[in-house]
Amino acid sequence: TVGTSFLRAYKITKNQKYLKAAKDAARSLIIGQNDLGGWNHQVHFNKPKDNIVSFDDNQTQSAIQFLMALDQVIEYDLLSVAVEKALVMMLTAQFDNGAWPHRYPKEGNTNDFATYNDGGINDCIELMIDAHKYYGKEIYLKSIQNAGWFLFISQQAPPQTGWAQQYNAYLQPAWARDFEPASLSPMVTLNNIITLIDLYLYTEKTKHLKLIPDALRWIKDTRLPNGKWPRFVEIGTNKPLYYDNGRIRVNSFEELSLDRRTGYAYEIELESKLEAVIAKFKKVQKMGAKKFLEEKNSPLTNTELVSELESIKPQIMKIIKSQDTEGRWITKNDRYRKEILRTKWNGEYIIKDRVKSSTFNINVNMLCYYLELQNKLEN
């Protein structure tokens, strides 16, 4: 989040302006926090709050993670109360089987399903790990363990040892939107492997690693002739699935309607991410959790610091030079959806120069990383 970027900038520079910006971001979140303890897609300060908590796209999870991180830095009663309220909600929203839904509370539709799509459950697990690190409550560790159990019980049987985007109450892969069929997902499976490694590193329970080899094998088996991976794989056949609006199945990506081809990732590039995950898994297997983390967290030597600083210097210079006179990073010809009020999106886009928070976050965090390395070298 932007608040998290300002907090990191404050930690490295001690500039009070950045801390104030982080506090202001936190105040906005606290004002927008609903009675349940979470947030929906948008916060309208001039309208009544809705009592919907969205776990989609890391919305609620990232907000809580930022508030928790700020809570470690400043004394602010309203902040601490908001964090406690949010964490109570996280525990309440978690299913008995360890999963979290797409949205909370129950709505009687597909939003009630246990949802890995867009990292929903994965982000919840990461959040609860942070909560346990910060506050040390046993109930947060129990939540993490329960979520790990859901990863076990939701992995499909051989030979299709992957995971689905969402599961119904009977633990069956389930439909979500009309173009999101009951199926298995290589992308979700890769994200779950990353989460399993994280769980092992945090708990040192080797059981989390046992699911990974078969899952990796299945991902490799689902690669398309064009080098990409399908978003959806048919259960039983391992064939790629393409569904258009209205649950209409077509045979290829090219046969999808315009809004589906341009508005949803049916085929995904996973090669570089997969290679990185495989390398990390092998290293973790070989070294074990303690030694892996010791190596990861060990300070760099001066030679290593200088080398890293030199390697990222061109990127840093590019970031600085790309700022305009007002300190902004402008994304030229940015492509985004053309929204028409009370009208279903028709697949059209607007192309316009914009300031994007995602670009701000990437660039500020890279600049902070450079300063952190520089400080270590000087100290």
N, C-alpha and C positions, 0 to 999 in steps of 0.2 A: 504494500500500500504506500501511498504518498507519505502518510504519517510515519511509517516505518523508515522510509528513506530519510526524512528529516531527523528522526531519532538517531539513526546511524551517523548522519552528518554532525549532529551535536556531540556524540560520543568521541569522535575523532578530532573535532576542531574546538570543542567547548564554547562554541558561539551560541549565546543565549537566544539569538533570533531563531535559530533552528529548533531549539527546545520549545520556544513559544509556538512555533508553527506546528510541532508535534502535539503540543497540548491543545491547540485550537482544533486540530483534526480529531483528537480524542473527545473533546467537548461536543463536537458535531455528532460523533458516533453515539455518545452517551445520550444526547438529546433525542437521537433517532432510534435508540434501542426500544423495542416494544415491550409490552408487559410480560411476554414469555421469556425475554432475555436475549433475543436475537434480532435479526434484520431480514427484510425482504429485499428484492432486487433494487428498489429505490427508496430513498427517504424523502418524504415531502414535509417540510417544516411547517407549512401553512395548512396542512390537512390532518385529520385524525390518523393516528397510527393504526395499521392493520396488524392483526395478531397472526402473522404468518412468518415462519422462520425458514429461509431458503439456504440449503446446503449446496446449491448449484454454483459452479464456477468459483468456489472458494470464497463466497461472499461473506457469510457469517463467520466461517473459520478464520479467515485472514484478519477480520476485524477484531476478533477475540485475541488472536496472537499478538497483534499490535498493542492492544490495551494491556495485556499481560506484560509485554516487554517494557512498556512505559511505566507500569506499576512497580517495576524493579528499580526505577531510576528516580521517581519523584514521590513525595508524600501528598496524596490527593484523595480525600475520603470518597468523593463521588466516583472516582476511578476505581477504587478498590471494591466499592459496592457493585458497580457495573460488571466488573470481572467475576465476582462471586455469583451474581445473578446469571451471567452467561454460562458459567461452568455448571451451575445447578441445572440449567436448561439442557446442556449437553448430556448430562447423565440421565435426565428424564426422557429425552428424545431417543436415546439409544435403546434399540430393541433388546429383548431378553437373549436373542441369539448373538448379540454383539454388533449388529449392523446399525446404520443410520439411514433414514429415509431421504428421499429427494427434498421433501418439505415436511415441516412439522407445524401444528399437530395433524392428525389424520384428517383426510378430506374425502375418503371413500373412492379414490381413483388411483391412477398410476403414480401419483406423487407420494403415495404411501409405501411404494416398493423400496426395498433395500437397494441403494444405488451407488455403483462404482463409476458410472458415467461422469465424465469431466472431473474425475478425481474426488468425488463426493466423500466416500468413506475414507479414502486415503488421506484427504486433508483433515478429516475428523481425527484420525489416528495421530497424525503429526501434531495436531493441536493438543491432544490429551497427553502426548509425550512431553510437550513443552510445559503443560500444566503441572505434571508430576515433577519435572525438573525444578520448576520455580517454587512450588508450594509443598511438595513432598507428601501429599495426602495419599493414604493407602487406597482410597476409593478411586483415585485417578489411575493408579496402577492396575486396579481390578478392571476398570473400563478398557484399558489397553489390552489386557489379557483376553477379555471377552471379544474384543474386535479381532484379535489374532485368531480366536476360535472360529469366528465367522469366515475368515479367509480359508480355513481348513475345510469347513463343511460346504462352502459354496464352490470350491474347485470341482470341475466335472471329472467324470471317470475316464480312464484310458479308453481309446487312444486320444481323445480330444480333451487333454488336460489343461484347458483354459478356463477363463471366467467370462460371465455375461455382463452386459452393462447394468442390468437390473434383474431383481428376483422378486417373485410374489411371495405371499405368506407361506406357501408350501415349498419354498426353496427351489422353485422352478424358474429357469430363464423366462422372462416375460416381455411382452410388448410394452413399449412406452408410447411415443407418438406414432402416427400412422406410418412413418418411414423408418421406425426403429423397431425391427422385428425381434421376436424371441430368438436369440442366437448367441454365439460366442464371439468374443472380441480380442484380437491380438493386441490392440493398443491397451485395453483394460488389463489384459494379462501381463503385459510388460510393466505397467504401473504397479500392479500388485506384487510383482517380483521385487521391485524397488522397495515397496513397503515391507515385504517379508525380510529383506536384508536389514532395513532400519529396525524392525522389531527384534531381530537377532542381536544386532549391535547394542540395543538398549537393554534387552532382558537377558542376553547370553544363553537363551534357550535354543539349542540346535534344531529343535523340531521345526522351527520356522524356515530353515534351509532345505528341509527334506522335500518340500513341494516344488522347489525351483527347477531341478533338472528336467522333469517331465514337461513342465510348463514351457521351458526354453525350447525343448524338442518340438513341441506342438507349434510354437510360433514360427519356427524355421519351416515347418511343413506347410504353412498357409501362405507363403509368399507368392505373389502374383507374377506372371511372366514379364510384366513391365518393371519388376523390381520393387514395387510398392507392396503394401499389405492392405487387405480389405478391412473396412470398418466392422463388417458383419460376416460371420462364417456360419453356414448352415449346420445345425446339429445333425449328426449322422453321416453327412456326405463330405463335409469339409469344403464345400463349394462356397464361393463368395455370394453374398446376397445384396441385391439392389432393390429397394422398395421406394416407389414414388408416393406422392400424396394420395390419400384414399386407400392405402395398403395395396397398391397395384404393383405387382412384382414385374420387373423387367430383367432382361438378360445381361445388360452391360451398363457401365457408367454413361456411355454416350446416349443411351436411350432415355435417360432421366430428363425430366422437365428442367427448364432454365433455373428456376428458384432452388431446385434440389442440387443441381450441378454446381451452382455458384454459392449456395448458402449452407452447405454441409459437407464434411470431409468423409466421403465414402471410401476413398483410397488414400493411404497415409504412408509417408516416408519414415521408416523406423530403423533403417540400417545403422546409422551412426549411434543412435541411442541404444540399440540392441547390443552393438559391439562394446560400448562403454559399460553396460550393465553386466555383460558376460565377463569382462575383464575384472570388474569390481567383485563379482560373485566368486570368481576363482581365487582372487587375492584374499578375500574374507575367509573362504574355506581353508586356505592354506595357513593363514596366520592366526585365525581365531579372533574373537571380538576384542579382547584386551590389547593384544599386540597391534592389531589393525588400528584401533583408536589411538594407541600410544604414538604410532608412527604418524598418523594423520594430524594429531594435535601437537606433535613435537615442533619446537620453534625452528625456523629456517636459519641456516648459517648465513653469515654476511655475504658469502659468495653466492648462495642461492637467492638471497634477497636482491642483490644487484642484478643477477641474471633475470629474475622475474620482473623487476622494474624495467629493465631494458626491453624485455619481450613485449610488455604491454604499453610502452611509451608511445608507439605510433597510434595505437587506439585512443590513448588519452589525448594526444594532440588533435586527433580527428574530432573527438567529442568537443574539445574547447573551441576549435576553429568553426565548428558547425553551429555554435550559439549565435543568435542575432544580437543587435545592440542592446536589447532589453533582457538578455540572458536566457532567452527561450530557445528551445529546439523545435523547429517547425518541420512537420512531416509533409513534404511536398506531394501533391496529387494523391492524398490519402483516399482510399476507397472504402465507403461505408454504406450501410443500407439506407435506402430512401424510405423513410417512414411517413405514412399518410394516416392521419388520425382516424381511428375506428375502421380501418381498412386492413385486410390481410396483406402482408408483404407479397409483392408480385415478382420478386427476383431482381428488381432494379437497384442500382447503386448510384450514389453521388460521389463525384471525385472533386476533392477540395483540399486546400492547404489547412492543416489543423495542428494545434498543440495537443499532444497525447500524454496522459499520465503514465502510460506504460513506457514511453520513450524517456520521460523524465526519470522514472525509477531505475531503468537500466543504466542511464548515463550517470546519475548521481551515485549509484552503488559502485559503479566502476571507478569513479573519481575517489570515492571513499576508500576503496580497496587500495588504490595507489598511495593515498596518504597514510593508510595503516602500515603498508610496507615501508614507506619512507620513515615513519616514526620508529618502527622497529630497528631499522638500520642505524638511525641516529642515536638510539638508546642502547 
